[in-house]
């Protein structure tokens, strides 16, 4: 028995003493002698930022320091797109990387041509990478030089940024600081909670009356979620998703860059009402300036209210799947972002096995307004039989793309003409994505459908995070659907076969000049029924919508007409 343990302890690559000393100097400074298992991804970021990549010898040294098997560290590092693993004998990547967004809005604005220009012009000293949505769809196309977004990007602008060594994103210019937020009456709601003027029950009841729903995509009623988690045994935790990765979505960044304290107050009120012990913020790696801004704002708040629940910020690492709540929880715990099977639900067994309240940024951002102005104020808004307000991220072929706070149930026609200044010059509406890449596609004939929760299911779509991507007759719906399925194939975590195999197979089927509807429908049904999480379940939506609303593009219009004649 002892010999067996000894043999097992000696397995694996030997620890390089120089590498061990380097990792110790970088990670243990100010942290004592112990590293936390759940902070593994944070340590990987430290190594990547310092050395420009993750050398195999440093991963082995990190594993030794954390008393983990090297394979456990490697499997986490290799899961996330933003880590560059360099094995022994391999060359490190160039010191500078330029990432060019390939997602829907950027594709429409020439991302492919821009990528080719950059690859030809920048040479071998700069790595040019194709990446998914970086959350700046209003200024497409976008290239990120180091950590500095250039938007809209042109070859000359990127070259100028490289020449100036402008590789760090500037801080947002118009963010409201603590003094400004207090001058507007900020934190009065939180103080009313802390002094007992507002009870937890009164807050939850008001939210239930307002009907506020989660604004990250699923739309679960906020008040009901708070009540459910509050009924679970303590300690209870909170995990906040600030890692919006759905193509076409940028509203969380928009609000955080302008009014970070409003979000923080909403988050702290939620913690008070539900009885949260510790809050974890999971912030998108593509938003470096937002992370710095949030760090400053949190420092101001924690200095003013030092007895509140601890707030721990964790940095994402480029994985769309971590927008799924249980995958995000796995990532916060320092693991691969693999969605969990349910039940149990995260409200009962979530972060570190404790009951966990999960929200996205915007859901919490609206808590102060709903509490201060009342449920009746929130419900007074809405159109076409809907109630409330929604933040719509609008991009694509409109004159003024941006984030627009509009009545729930507004139609695309109304949104474009009342908020976006109409279609972009020279463009005629052809179709749109009502909920990002996963929400499906509709044609111009459905431009008067109310945009809200539960209004789009009859059309094979959903509103999700309200990422509205508008395309025109200059675009082909099948090309945009192909872009979406390739995105899902790249972002699948690979845990379940229907999604892992299905996305790739669907992409091949969609690449054919004429689509065969029967196998596409059959595969879509399998993916919807058998995938573990929403990625695999929603991935077929663009293909199914193309066959329904744009059949002429994929050779199915004649087939549909023939069926109608036979009927």
N, C-alpha and C positions, 0 to 999 in steps of 0.2 A: 504493500500500500504506500509506504513512504517513498520507495524507489519510483513508483508510478507518478507520484506527485512531483518528485524531483525531475523526472524526465519531462513531464508536462511543463514545468516551470522554465526549463531551458529551451523550449521550442521557440521558433520565430527568429527574426534577424537580431543580430547583436546590436546593442546600443552604442552609438558613436559618442565618445566622451566629449568631443568638441561640440557636437550638435546638442548634447544634453546641457552643457554649460550655456550655450546660446539660448536655448529654450528657457532654462531657469532664469537667466538674466532678464529675459523679455517678459515672462509671465509671473514670476514669483515676486518681483519687485513690488513691495507694498501689500502683498497678499499673504504674507506668512509662508508657511511651508506646505499648505494644502491647496489643491485645486478642486473645484466643484465639478462633479460629473455632469450636472445639467448645463454648465457653462462651456461645454466642449466646443460648440460652434463659435462662441466668442473668442476662444483661444485660437481656433483656426483662422479667424479673421485677423487676429493680432499677427500671426505668423505670415499670412498672405500679405498684409499691408506692409510689414517690415521687410520681408525678403522678396516680395514681388511674385511669389509662388509658394507652393507647399512642397518642399524637398522631402523625399522619402525618409531620409535620415532624421529630419525634424519630427515627422509623424511618429517614427519609432520612439524617439526620445520623449515626445509628448505622451505616448501611450505608457511608457515606463513611469513617468511622473504621476500619471493619473491611475496607475495600477490597472490598466486596461490591456486587453490583447491588441496588438497592432492592427489586426484585421477589423476590430471594432471601430478604431479611429479612422481607418482607411475607408470603410463602407459609408461612414457619415460624410467624410470629406468629398468622396466621389459622387455623392447623391446630388450635391448642390452645384449649379452652373457657375457660380462666381469663384470657385476654388480651382486653381491650376495645380494639379499634382504632377511633380517631376520626379520620375524614378531615377535610380542610380544609373549614371551614364547618359541620361537624356539631357538635352539642352534646355535651359530655362526659356520661357517666352520673352519676347522683347520687353523692354522696360515700360513701353507705353502701348496701351490698347485703345483703339477707337471702336466703339460699339455702335452699330447702325441698326436702328429699329426697323423691323421688317413687317410689323403688324398692319392691320387693315388701313387705317388712315394714312400711315406713312407709305404703304404700297401704292395707294391712289395718288400720292404726291411725288412719286418717282424714287422711292427708296432703293429699288433694284439698280437703277442707273447710277445713283449716288454711290452705292457700295462698289460698283465696278470702277467708277472714277477714282475713288479713294484707294482701292487695291492697286490700281495702276500707277497712281501718282505718289503714294507715300512710301513705297518700297519695302524692303525686308526689315527695316529698323523699327517699323510700327506694325503692330498686329491689328488687322481689321476684322472684326467679328460681326456676324449677323445675329441679332438678338431679338427676342419678343418685345412687346409693348413696354415702353419705359415711362408711361404715364404723362406724356406731354403732347397729346394728340392734336391740340389746338394749333400747334406750330410745326406740323409735319412738313417735310421729313426731319427726323431728329438723329443727330450723331452725338455720342458722348465721348469726349476726349478725356481719358482718365476717369475722373468723376465730375467732369464739367459738361453739362448738356449744351450743345450748340443747336439752337432751334429758332427759326428754320435753318437747316444745315445746307450749305453749299460747299463745294470743294475749297474755294478761296477762304471762306470763314473757318473751316476746319484747319487749313494750313496755317492761317494766322494764329489760331489758338495754340497750335503746336509750337510755332516759332516763339510765341510769348511765354511758353511753358504754363499756359493757363489751364491747369488740370484739376482745379478745385472749384466746385460750384459755389458761387457767391451766396451769401446769406440773403433771404428774402428781404426786400426793401420796405415793405408796407405792413409788416407784422405789428399788431397791437401789443405793446408791452404791458407789464403788470400795472404800472401807474395809469396808463390809458384805459385799461380794462376796469380798474377800480373806479375811475372817473365816470364811467358809463354805468355804474351800479353793479359791477361784477363782484362775484363771491358773496353777495347778500343772501342768495339762496343757501349756499353752503353754511354760512354763519347762522342762518335761521335753523338749519338742521343741528348744528353743533350746540346751539344754546337751548334746544328743545322746542322752539317755536313751531317747527315743521316736523311732524312725526314721520317715521318710515311708512306707516300705513297710509297716511294722507297722500304721500308722494306716489306710492304704488297705485292707489285708487284713482288718482288723477290721470295717471298714464293709461290705466285700463279704460277710463272714460274717454280719453282722447283717441284711443285706438291706434296710437303710434306703433308702427311695426319696424322691425329691424331693417336697416337700409343697406346692409352688405350684400343682399341678394335673396336670402331665403324668405324674408318678410314675416318672421315669427313675431307675434305681438309682444311688445317690450314689457308691459306691465305683467302679463301672464308669466313671462320668463323670470322676471325678478321675484315674483311670488313663489314660483316653484323652487328656485335656488335658495331663497330665504328659508324655506321650510325644511331644507336638508340640514343635517348636523354640522356644527362647526368643527374645525376651521374651514371656511369657505374662501375660495380664491377667485380672482378675475383675470381673464386673458383678453386683451384688446388687440384686434387685428387692424394694423395700419400698414398692411402689405397688399394693397389693392393691385392685383395683377391681371384682372380681366381686361383684355384689349378694348380700348375705348373709354376706360374708367380713369378719372383723375380728380374727382370731387373731394376726396379726403385730403389730397395734397393741397388743393385750392383752399379749403377751409383752414387747414393747419398753418399754411403760410401767411394767413391774414389774421387769424384770431385764435391762437393756441390756447389761451386761458379759458375760453368758452368751452372748448372740448375738455380741458382738465377739470373745470368745475363740474361739468356733467358727469365725468368719470368718478369724481370724488363723492358726488351726491348718490350715484349708484352704489358705490362702496358703502356709504352710510346706510342706505335703505335696505340693502341686502345683508349687511353685516360681513363685509369682506375683510379678511386678514391681510392679504398681500395682493398687489396688482402687478401684472406683467404686461408690458407693452411690446408688441412684436412689430417692428418698424421696417419698412421696405428698404433694402440695400440700395436701390436705385434713387433714393431720396436722401442723399448725405446732408444737404443743407437743412432739410426738415429735421433730421436727427439732431443736428447741432442746435437748431432753434428750440426744439422740444426739450433738450437738455437744459438750456438756459431758463426756459419757462418753468420747468419742473423744479429747478433749483430755487427760483423765486417763490414758488408756491410752498414748497416744503420748508423754506425759511420762515414764511409767514404762519404756516400751520404745522408746526413740528410734530404734533401728536397724531397726525393722520396715518392711514395705512401706508406701509412702505411701498414704493413704486420702483420696479426693476425694468430697465429697458433692454430688450434683446433685439439683435440685428438679424434680419433675414439674410438669405444668401442666394437668392435667385431661384425660386421654386414656386411656380404658379400653384401647385397642388397645396401649398401651405396656406392658401386662402380658405381651404376647407377646415372647419374648426378643430377637428380631432387631429388632422395632420399638423396644424399650427401648434397644438399642444405638444405633440411628439417633438417638434422642432425646438420649442421652448425648453423641453427636457433634455436637449442636446442629442437628439436622435435623428434618424432619417424621417422625413415628413411623410409617413405612411398613414393614410386614413384608417381609423379603427372601425371594426365591426360594431354595430349597434343592434340591440341594447348590450350593455348599459349606455345611457346617454351621458354627455359630459356634465349635464346639470347634476347628475348623481355621482359619477365617477369620471372626473376630468383630469386636470393638471395635478400631477403627483398623487393621483388616486383620490383627490378631494373633490367635493362638489364645486363646480366652476361656472361662473357667469361669463359668457363669451359675447362680445359685441364688436362691431366695427366702429371706426371713428365717428362717422356722421350720426349714427344712432345716438351716441352720447352727446354730440355737439348740440342737438336740439333739446336736450333735457332742460336747461335753464329757461329757454323761451317758453316751452310748454308749461313749465311750472309757474313762471312769472305772469304769463298772459292768460293761462288757463286752457282747459280742454276745449271750451266753447270757441275760443279764438282759433285754435288749430282746425277744428271741425268746420268753421265758417268758410274755409277755402275749399276749392274743388270744382270740377266741371263734369258734366255728362253723368251725373249721378254718383260721382266719387267725392270723397272728403279728405281734406288734409293738404299738405304741401309735399313736393318732391324736388330733389336736386337732380337735374338732368345734365349729364356730361354729353355735350353735343360736339361732334367733330365730323370731318368729311367735307362734302361739297356744299357747304353753306357759307354765306358771306361773313358771318361773325360767329365762329365756333367758340365755345366756352362752357362754363358751368352756369346754369340758369335755375333759380328757385321759382318754380311755377306751380299752379294748381294741380293737384293729383287728378288724373283723368284728362289732361290736356291732350289734344291730338297732335300728330306730327305736323300737319298742315298749320295748325295754330302756333305751334312751337317755332317752326321755321319763320313764319311771317311776323309774329309778334315779338319774338325774342332774338332771332338770329339774322334779321335783316333780309330775309329771303334766301334763295339759292345763290351760290357763287355765280358771278357773271359768266354767261355762256353755257350754263349747265341747267338741265331739266331733270326734275326728280324722276328716278327710275326705281329706287327701292331703299330699304334701310334695315339695319340691325337694331331692334328695340331694346336689347339687353346685352350688348357686347357680343363677342364671338359665340358664346354658349347659348344666347337667347333666341337664336334662329334668325330668319330673314323674312321680310315682307316686301311686297311690291308697292308701287305708287297707288295702286287700286285700294290698298288698305291704309292709306295715309290719314283717314279719319276715324281710325279705331282709338278709343280712349287708352292712354298710356298709364297703366297703374297695375298694381297687383290684381291677379285673377281676371283680367280683361283680355288677355292674349292667348290663353290656353286653347281656346276654340280654333285658333289659327296655327297651332303647333309651335307657339313661341311663349316666352315669358319676359317680364320686365327686368328681373334680376337687379343689378346695381344701377339701372337706368342709364346705361351707356348707349347713347343714340348715335349710330354711325350712318351718315347719309351718303348714298352714292347716286350717281347720275347716269345718263345714257352714254357717257364717256367710259363707263366701267362695264365689266361683265360680271354678273352675279356668280357664275360658276368659278371665276378666278378668285373672287373674294371667299367663296365657300372652300375652295382648295387651300387658300391661305389659312383659314380657320382650322381645317382638319389637320394640316401639317403642324400647326401650333399645338393642337391637342396631342398628336403623336409624339412630339418632342417633350411635352410636359407631363405625359402620363408617368406616374411613379412606378409602373410595372408590377404592382402587387397582385392585381387580378387579371386573369387571362382575357376576359371579354374586352377590357379596355386596352391592355398591352398589345394584344394581337389585333383587336378590332380596329383601333385607330389607324394602324399601318395598312391593314387590308382595305379599309374604307378609302384611304388616300389613293391607293392603287386603282380602285374601282372608279373614283371620281376623276382620275387622270385620263380616262378613256374619252375619245371624241364623242361617242354616243354611250350614254349610260344605260345599264341594264337595271331596270327599276326593281325587279323581283329580288335578286340577291342583296341589293342595297337595303331594301325594306326589311328583309329577313335579318340581315346583320344588325341593322338599327334596333330591331326589336330585342335581339339577344343582348346587345349592349345596354339598352335601357333597363331590361329586366334583371340582368345578372352582375352588372358592375357594382363595386362596393360603394363608390361615392358619386357625386354629381358630375365629375369630369367625364367619366365614361358614359354616364346616363345622358348627358347633354351633347356630347361630341357629335352625334349624328344629326343634330337639329339643322345645321346649315344645308346638308345634303338633302334632307327630306323637304326642306322649304324650297330649294331650287327646283326639285321635281314638281312641287305643287304650284309655285308661283312664277317660275321661269322655265317651264318645260321646253320651250323652243330653243333654249341655249344648249340643251344636252340631248337633242334629238328625240324628245318624248312628246312633242306637241302633236305630231301625226298619230302617234299611238293613242293619245287621249281622245283625239277627234274621232278616231275609228271606234273606240269603245262607246262614245256618246251616240254615234250613228247606230251601232248594234243595239244599244239600249232602247 
